[in-house]
Amino acid sequence: MSTESRLNLFNFADPKIKTLHITWFAFFLTFVVWFSHAPLMVFIKEAFDLSTAQVKALLILNVALTIPARIVIGILVDKFGPRHVYSGLLISSSFICFGFAMADSYAQLALFRFLLGFVGAGFVIGIRMVGEWFPAKQVGIAEGIYGGWGNFGSAAGAMTLPSLALMFGGDDGWRYALALTGVLTLVYGVFYYFQARNTPKGSTYFKPKKSGGLEVTSKRDFYFYLAINIPMYLALAVLAWKLSPAGVNLFGENAMYGLWISLAVLFVVQTIQIYKVNKENLAHGVPQLEKYKFKQVAILSVAYFVTFGSELAVVSMLPLFFLDTFAGLDPVKAGLLASGFAFMNLVARPTGGWFSDKFGRRKSLMILIGGLSVGYFILAQIDGSWWIPVAVASTMMCSFFVQAGEGAVFAIVPLVKRRMTGQIAGMTGAYGNVGAVTYLTVLSFVDYSTFFLVISGSAIFIFCACWFLEEPKGQIAEVAADGSVHLIDVS
């Protein structure tokens, strides 16, 4: 690894290394809180005598709010800075966590689990923070470390929370375990506020000229932007359908139709807001120096659709896949075998970022998505005749390409347009959740083999889309509040 891309992660005297560590741990805590219910569901189900449909509803509610939340958080980060927004998210989510821990009815469980979906947007905040602190030659591996080590929070929670619940003992042990995660998040939110800085000393924090939507630089990009928002609304409509009598029956058909109408109205409102943000640009044009191509954002979004989207979907179904495929496995062993998919994040995501720094952004992303397609094609061939270690090794190989691909995506995000990095990260991250909803919906209609083939086939289309991604090079121009123009290296 070249000296300009090597990081000494133990040099805590280096402000950027300190910032990386305190920021990935903030993300780590958001994932602990976001997925804290999953390993404790056996206790929660027994305490409230929940049906299988009610448990499924809680799992769906946990991700429902994350899609719009990542868009909203992206706007807030660009306007107010990651220090304030991360601290605010951690502190506010701790109180929602306390509410879930103290719930005494299913309605309260459902409400607080829905609200906790907002904490899943925490990932977006650190993308902007890390992008501010690291130069282009190091931003890929730094973002990969941030994402990979932060994502490990879900696995860490799964390993520790059941033991904590048993340690506290009694019928309410799970409540104390959940509340403890809230306490940690609250304390760390205050700590982050006092320890973090938005930029290195002497650097400028660039903000969008207007808030409420991405600025685009051409009429074609404006319509492209509107079109790329539609799949997010469709994913939310699908989630509403899954919560209706056609799915887990959390509410009736009338409520589902009401939600669909609300989503349509919200889309119109968002479209109007996007037009207001871009009205001046559309009427008078944008100086050549400030232009960027929205296709970069769109391609990164669909790349995250197939990488993180497939990861979320596969992690949700993999234990059951092993249990149903191999005779003689019990649920505990199946869960342990499947856990390797998520564990790869610690190594794979930073590696994907490093590949991007070292070998080129576009080429690295295409190779990794190509490997992802092959990996899922291999998983589609697994049946009961396979030797289990080979099946697990194939799963780990596939997960490497999946998570390294995620690292490669977010190695590019901070290099598109600095002042809108939060919003670009928000849209890209939201598309990851759209992918999860899409793939899990497909799974509800097909068998496991077809499910893996669908992911593999969709990856081929996205591989072709990445051909049109432009390699970040040279410099991008940003205008400060005083009107001065700053040039930022992206290659």
Number of C-alpha atoms within 10 A of each C-alpha: 9 8 8 10 17 13 14 8 14 10 11 13 8 11 14 20 20 16 23 23 19 18 26 27 19 28 28 26 27 31 24 27 28 26 23 25 24 18 19 21 17 14 19 21 14 11 13 12 11 15 12 10 14 18 19 17 22 24 19 21 22 25 25 26 20 25 25 20 22 31 23 19 27 33 27 19 27 24 22 13 22 30 22 19 22 30 23 16 22 26 20 18 25 26 18 22 27 19 20 24 23 16 16 12 10 15 11 15 18 22 17 22 27 21 20 29 24 26 30 26 29 27 27 29 31 28 30 28 27 26 25 25 22 21 18 22 21 22 28 35 28 34 34 32 27 28 28 28 21 25 25 23 24 22 19 16 24 19 12 13 24 21 16 16 20 15 13 14 12 9 13 16 20 29 20 19 22 27 22 19 20 28 16 15 26 20 14 19 25 15 14 21 16 12 11 20 19 19 22 14 9 6 10 15 18 21 22 23 14 14 18 20 23 25 25 25 20 19 14 12 16 19 11 15 21 14 11 16 16 12 14 20 19 17 21 22 20 19 21 24 22 20 24 20 13 12 15 19 15 21 15 13 16 10 15 21 15 12 16 19 13 13 16 16 12 13 17 12 12 16 16 14 16 21 20 16 20 21 14 11 18 16 10 8 15 15 9 9 12 13 16 19 16 20 16 19 23 23 21 27 26 26 29 32 28 31 29 24 27 30 23 18 19 22 16 15 14 19 21 14 18 24 19 17 17 17 10 10 14 13 14 11 14 19 18 11 22 24 18 17 23 21 20 21 26 19 16 23 33 28 24 32 32 30 23 28 24 17 10 16 26 19 16 22 30 23 14 24 29 20 22 29 27 20 24 27 21 19 21 19 14 20 17 12 9 13 11 16 10 11 19 19 14 17 21 21 20 22 27 26 28 32 34 30 35 34 35 35 31 29 30 27 27 27 23 18 23 23 23 26 29 34 32 31 30 29 28 27 29 26 30 26 30 30 28 24 26 21 23 18 17 15 19 10 10 12 12 21 18 16 22 23 20 19 23 25 15 14 26 18 13 21 24 13 17 21 13 12 20 13 15 18 12 10 14 19 18 22 17 16 13 6 8 8 13 13 12 16 14 20 15
